[in-house]
Amino acid sequence: MQFTRKSFSNLAALESGEDSMAELQGGGPLAGFDDEGKESNASLSEAKGKRMVFVSNHLPIKMTRNEVEQCYTFELDEDALLVQAAKDAVPEDMTPIYVGCLSQEVPLEEQDEVSAVLQKQHNCYPVFLGEELKENFYKKFCKQQLWPMMHYLIPLDPLSKARFDGSLWSSYVRANMAFVNRLVEVLWSLENDFVWIHDYHLLVLPSLLRKRFHRIKCGFFLHSPFPSSEIFRTFPRREEVLRSLLNADVIGFHTFDYARHFLSCCSRMLGLEHKTSRGSIIMEYYGRDVAIKIMPTGVNPDRWLSACSWADTQWRIGELRAEYKDKMVLIGVDDMDVFKGIELKLAAFQEVLVHHPEWRGKLVLIQVTSAPRASGKDLEELHAYATNLVQSINARFGNEEENYQPVVWLERPVPIYERIALYSIADVAVVTATRDGMNLMPYEYIVCREAAAAPSMMVVSEFVGCSPSLSGAIRVNPWSIEAVRDGIYAAIRLSEAERGVRHQKHWKYVRDHTVGFWARSFIADLERMTGEHGKMQCYDLGFALDTFRMVSLKSGFKRLVGVTLEDKTSPLVVLEEDDAYVEVLGKLIEKGVDVVLVCREAKTAADFGGLSPETYAALGIIAESGAYLKLPNGGYEALTSVDLPMEFIEGILSNYTHQTDGSYVRKLSKTIVWNYDTADPDFGAWQAKELVDHLEGVLGGLDVVNNKQDKEVLVKPKGVSKGRALGRVLENGYDFCLCVGNDRSDEDMFEALVSDDVGDDVGDDVGDDV
């Protein structure tokens, strides 16, 4: 049987077979595709080949404007992470494409010309937002609201700019939609184009893109932290963000902590659970498998080693070595940001000089501070506090006669050659960020010290993404001034031999885990996870971000259409209990169809509102997980004579109920259930596992089942099952059976069908996928 592979705006279209929504909307280069997302013009696909489309807020372009000649010059930023990833990881048969915003907005009349130049020279496709939208999107929403929340900061001040603003959220969505509209122009082949989205500026882009192109091959990597569920649940648009990320095929995080927080949010807010498969973390979302990848980024050691030999670099190294001769140099390189912990570093450095006076005149901290990327009262106060502290330390411990300045505060643009020189002469690197996504500064420092044939040593905050990979560094809690002080003191007293051992360990990691290694691994997973996208059957539901869902059906799924029950001599329909079914039961029974409902408990005619006594009499019921059976036109019979020791079991369940808020006991005639669907997801699952072990240890001859999907522990007599009850029904002989289940506990019914001759008429495919 052949089935159409097109998208539908709702599942009614799936039933009728109507094509109510084309795969691609709005024309563009993809408008000429056929129903399977393949180009009708095969030569176009061959000419373009495979492409990796890197999507980020900022294009990796250095842009300058010549006001005299009224023109722009563009240069590809060779140090940008995405450019290095493209050069080191994108296969030869794949072309890298870049989509993003420029550092400056371009007047409307010049945008076409600028786009043409960037496309031709650098394979870059700029997104033009306009000054107002860019201001609201980037500076106000991303930097003032999203950035603090992603770094675990909840705005308590009612006048804080970090408080959620619905109008700024609308600007954020509109900006993401502008990226979609640009991608419509960029993408040529759903088969050959891969889209890799980067960072928190574009969190809703996967949903917007998936809604436009259902079979898009899309990955997302978050370069910032992902907060714990207790923080993220405060965000008013939390579900839209989670569901959007799940519309990507691979979601990447720097550390396991960030991935764990994301999985916890999905469990607690969406009720979704993950599974592991051969070392990979997989989450099923509306028929698609979404991979959760944990992979920290790296640097390009070869480029840094090459830069160490530049003439400018060597000249600056010579100057610095002469200036800081006989000094122990600490280096810090940070943005002026409330999460970088600059003031904590300065306070800890001051404590070292206070408690260890022998280091006065010998210890120097060079702090390179970049301009802030946002603005606000908190940054102004931080800057004032830090600069005052620097002045205080230098005034207290400095010595003009000996030309000794404890803190060298460099608050200016530092060219890369000078930064390399500073790394090369620094004995210890100090990172005290209170929360940071990755922070590649320690990796850069390690490479520069390797080039200088000198060992590296680091004091690193345990709250930065690179911390787990630096096993030889001294890890500290930056909030503890004493811990940072002691860490710095331990680092500067470490022997040369011990530093060398730790440096070699770090250098081996940085050399092997490069930016190319990171990108190749992500691209390989993206290709693997999207290998079968061309065979997917896709149907979409809803229109807005909060309601959009794309249902994906596997290539083996068979749609049950064209079946006329009147043509069957003895049809049977088995359905899970649901109020929505009641109104159609009478119609089915009137047409001579035997209907069996699977119910939690044995129900009478009075329990079914609106059901006539005649219809109820003709209805079959499987109750209490198969402990009771009412055949069509028959009465109830017990399929087991075993009675549970209810009082004993209920005593155990009551104990767990008292200890687990949100759980409750449902006691029936032959079975008893402990339900934890409204309890804390993690604690409920722990208690359920413990309860199963407890019951299996004290109960013999009984089945104890933990149904994780329904979040309940079921105790029943041994041998009782829905499949066994359905087997009794099938003894009446049927030439057609439709059986619909809604969780794993219904699998034994499908097995009963497959083992019976009636199963041949439907087949395994329907039973497995319904």
C-alpha positions, 0 to 999 in steps of 0.5 A, spaced: 500 500 500 502 506 498 502 512 502 503 520 501 509 523 504 506 530 505 505 534 511 498 536 514 496 541 519 492 537 523 491 529 524 484 530 520 488 530 514 491 524 516 485 520 516 482 523 510 488 523 506 487 530 504 494 534 503 492 541 507 498 544 507 504 543 503 511 541 505 514 548 504 510 554 504 511 561 501 516 559 495 523 560 495 528 556 492 525 550 495 518 551 492 520 546 487 521 540 491 517 534 490 513 531 496 519 527 499 523 534 500 527 532 493 529 537 488 525 536 482 531 538 478 536 533 479 542 537 476 541 543 481 542 538 487 548 535 483 551 542 482 550 544 489 552 538 493 552 537 500 552 544 505 553 545 512 549 552 514 552 555 520 547 559 523 549 564 529 547 571 531 554 574 529 557 572 522 564 571 523 566 577 519 570 583 520 566 589 517 569 596 516 566 602 513 570 607 509 566 614 510 570 617 504 568 612 499 562 610 502 563 603 501 564 597 506 570 592 506 569 585 509 574 580 512 573 573 514 575 572 522 580 566 522 579 566 529 572 565 530 570 559 532 565 557 526 570 559 521 575 554 525 570 549 525 569 549 518 576 549 516 578 543 520 571 539 520 567 540 514 568 534 509 571 536 502 565 534 499 561 539 503 561 547 503 560 551 509 555 557 509 554 562 514 548 565 516 548 571 521 547 578 523 553 583 521 556 588 527 553 594 524 546 595 521 546 596 513 542 602 510 536 598 506 538 601 499 545 598 500 543 591 503 542 587 496 549 590 494 552 588 501 549 581 501 552 579 494 559 581 496 558 577 502 555 571 498 561 571 493 567 573 497 565 569 503 559 564 503 556 569 508 548 570 508 547 576 512 540 577 516 538 584 517 534 586 523 534 593 523 536 598 529 530 598 533 529 590 532 536 589 533 536 593 540 530 590 543 532 583 541 540 583 542 541 588 547 535 588 551 532 581 551 538 576 550 543 580 554 539 583 559 533 577 560 536 571 557 543 571 559 542 572 566 537 567 567 542 562 563 547 564 568 542 562 574 540 569 576 533 570 578 531 578 578 528 579 584 527 587 584 521 589 581 524 594 577 530 590 574 531 590 567 532 582 567 524 581 569 521 578 563 518 583 558 512 580 553 514 585 548 521 584 548 520 576 547 515 578 541 522 582 538 526 575 540 521 571 536 521 576 530 528 576 530 528 568 530 523 569 524 528 573 520 533 568 520 528 563 518 526 567 512 533 568 510 534 560 511 528 560 506 533 563 501 539 559 503 537 552 503 537 548 496 536 541 498 533 538 504 537 532 502 544 535 502 543 541 506 545 541 514 543 546 519 547 547 525 544 553 530 549 556 535 547 559 542 542 562 546 540 568 541 536 563 537 533 558 542 526 558 538 529 557 531 529 550 531 521 550 532 520 555 526 525 552 522 521 545 523 515 548 522 517 551 515 521 544 513 519 538 516 525 534 514 530 539 515 536 536 518 538 541 524 543 541 530 543 546 535 549 547 540 548 551 546 555 555 548 552 558 555 550 554 561 543 551 561 540 552 568 537 547 573 530 546 573 529 550 579 531 556 575 529 555 568 522 553 571 521 561 573 522 563 565 515 564 563 516 561 556 519 555 558 515 550 554 516 554 548 524 554 549 524 546 551 519 544 545 523 548 540 530 545 542 527 538 541 525 540 534 532 539 533 535 533 531 542 533 535 542 538 542 549 539 544 552 542 551 559 543 554 558 539 560 554 533 563 551 538 568 548 542 563 545 536 559 542 533 566 539 540 567 536 540 560 533 533 561 530 534 568 527 540 565 524 536 560 522 531 565 519 535 570 515 540 565 514 536 559 513 529 562 518 526 557 524 521 559 530 519 556 534 513 554 541 511 553 543 507 547 550 505 546 553 511 550 548 516 547 543 519 550 536 519 546 529 522 547 523 521 543 519 527 541 513 525 537 516 520 533 523 523 532 529 521 536 533 527 538 540 526 541 543 529 547 550 530 546 555 532 551 562 535 547 566 541 550 569 545 545 576 546 544 581 551 540 586 550 534 593 549 537 596 549 530 594 556 529 596 559 536 603 555 535 604 559 529 602 565 532 607 565 537 612 565 532 610 572 529 615 577 530 610 582 533 609 576 538 616 575 540 618 582 540 612 583 545 614 577 549 621 580 550 619 586 553 614 583 558 620 578 560 624 584 561 619 588 565 617 582 569 624 579 571 624 576 577 616 576 578 611 571 579 606 573 574 598 571 574 594 572 568 586 573 568 583 575 561 575 576 562 570 580 559 567 586 564 561 581 566 557 580 573 559 573 572 566 573 571 568 574 578 573 579 577 572 582 583 572 576 587 579 574 584 582 581 586 579 580 593 583 573 593 589 576 590 589 582 596 588 576 601 595 573 598 599 579 599 596 580 606 597 573 609 603 572 605 607 578 606 614 575 603 610 575 596 610 582 596 614 585 591 614 579 587 607 577 585 604 581 580 596 580 577 595 582 570 588 583 569 586 584 562 578 586 562 574 587 555 569 592 554 562 589 557 557 587 552 551 589 555 549 595 559 546 597 566 546 599 573 549 592 576 555 593 571 557 600 572 557 598 580 561 592 578 566 596 574 567 602 579 568 597 585 573 593 581 577 599 579 577 602 586 579 595 589 585 595 584 587 602 586 586 600 593 591 594 592 596 598 588 596 604 594 597 599 599 602 594 597 605 598 591 612 601 591 614 606 586 621 606 588 622 599 586 617 600 580 612 595 583 605 595 581 601 589 584 595 589 579 596 591 572 589 593 570 589 593 562 582 595 560 583 596 553 583 592 546 589 587 547 591 585 540 592 577 539 599 578 539 600 581 545 595 576 549 599 571 546 605 574 549 602 575 556 600 568 556 607 566 554 610 569 560 605 568 565 606 563 571 599 562 573 592 563 569 587 565 574 579 564 572 574 565 577 568 566 573 561 564 578 558 561 572 561 560 565 559 556 559 566 554 557 571 559 557 577 557 552 582 562 556 585 556 559 586 552 553 589 558 549 594 559 555 596 552 555 598 552 548 602 558 549 606 556 555 607 549 550 610 554 545 614 557 550 617 551 553 614 552 560 610 549 564 603 552 565 599 552 572 592 554 573 587 556 578 580 555 575 573 556 578 569 549 579 563 553 575 566 554 568 565 549 563 572 547 562 573 545 569 572 538 568 577 537 563 583 540 567 584 535 572 591 538 574 588 545 575 587 547 582 579 547 582 576 552 587 569 555 589 570 562 587 565 565 592 570 563 597 575 568 597 579 564 602 579 558 597 581 562 591 587 565 596 589 558 598 589 556 591 593 561 588 598 560 594 598 553 592 599 554 585 605 559 586 609 554 591 608 548 586 615 545 584 617 546 577 617 538 576 610 538 579 608 543 574 611 540 568 607 533 570 600 537 570 602 541 564 603 535 560 597 532 562 593 538 560 597 539 553 595 532 551 588 534 552 588 540 548 592 537 543 587 532 542 580 535 543 581 541 538 575 545 535 576 540 529 575 534 533 569 537 537 565 539 530 567 533 527 564 529 532 557 533 532 557 533 524 558 526 524 552 525 530 548 530 526 548 526 519 547 519 523 541 522 526 538 525 520 540 519 515 532 516 515 529 523 514 527 522 507 523 517 509 519 520 514 512 521 514 511 528 517 504 531 520 504 538 523 499 540 529 498 547 531 500 554 529 503 558 534 510 556 538 506 554 544 502 549 540 506 547 534 508 539 534 510 535 528 508 528 528 513 524 525 512 516 523 517 511 521 517 509 514 515 502 516 508 505 519 502 503 515 496 507 515 489 503 516 485 506 511 480 503 506 477 498 511 470 498 511 467 494 517 461 492 514 465 488 509 467 483 515 463 478 517 466 478 524 470 485 526 472 486 533 475 493 535 479 493 542 480 500 545 483 503 551 477 507 556 476 514 554 470 518 554 471 520 547 469 513 545 463 513 548 459 517 543 461 512 537 460 505 541 453 505 539 454 506 532 459 501 532 455 496 535 449 497 531 453 496 525 455 489 528 462 490 530 464 487 537 467 492 541 471 491 547 474 497 552 480 496 556 478 499 563 481 500 570 476 497 574 469 493 572 464 498 570 457 498 570 452 501 565 451 507 570 458 508 570 458 510 562 454 517 561 449 517 555 450 509 554 444 505 553 443 499 557 442 495 550 449 498 548 452 496 555 450 489 554 453 488 547 459 491 550 465 487 552 470 490 558 477 488 560 478 490 567 483 491 572 489 489 567 485 483 565 483 480 572 476 481 570 473 480 563 466 481 560 465 478 553 460 482 548 453 480 550 455 477 557 457 478 564 463 479 568 467 473 570 474 473 574 480 470 570 483 469 577 481 465 583 487 468 587 486 474 592 491 479 594 493 479 601 490 486 601 491 489 608 498 487 608 500 490 601 496 496 603 500 497 609 506 497 605 503 502 600 501 507 605 508 507 608 510 509 601 505 514 600 506 518 607 513 519 605 512 521 598 508 527 597 503 527 591 502 519 591 496 515 592 493 508 593 488 505 588 485 499 591 481 495 587 478 488 587 483 483 585 489 489 584 492 494 587 496 500 585 501 505 588 500 512 583 506 517 583 504 521 577 503 528 581 509 526 585 516 529 584 518 526 578 525 524 580 523 522 587 517 518 585 521 514 580 526 513 586 521 511 591 517 506 585 524 502 584 525 501 592 517 499 592 518 494 587 524 491 590 521 491 597 514 488 594 518 483 590 522 481 597 516 480 601 511 477 596 511 470 592 506 468 587 504 475 585 506 480 579 509 487 581 510 491 575 512 499 575 509 502 569 514 508 568 509 511 563 503 512 567 507 512 573 504 507 577 506 500 581 501 495 580 500 489 584 496 483 581 496 476 581 501 472 577 499 470 570 493 476 570 494 480 563 490 484 558 493 479 553 490 473 556 484 476 557 484 478 550 486 471 548 479 469 551 475 474 547 479 472 540 476 465 542 469 467 539 473 467 532 474 474 528 476 475 521 478 482 523 481 486 529 483 493 530 487 494 537 489 501 540 493 501 546 496 507 549 502 505 553 507 499 554 502 495 558 498 494 552 504 490 548 501 483 551 495 485 547 498 486 541 502 479 542 496 476 543 493 478 536 500 476 533 500 469 536 492 469 533 490 468 526 486 474 526 493 478 527 495 476 520 490 481 517 493 487 521 500 485 521 505 487 526 506 494 523 500 497 526 500 493 533 507 496 534 506 503 532 499 505 534 
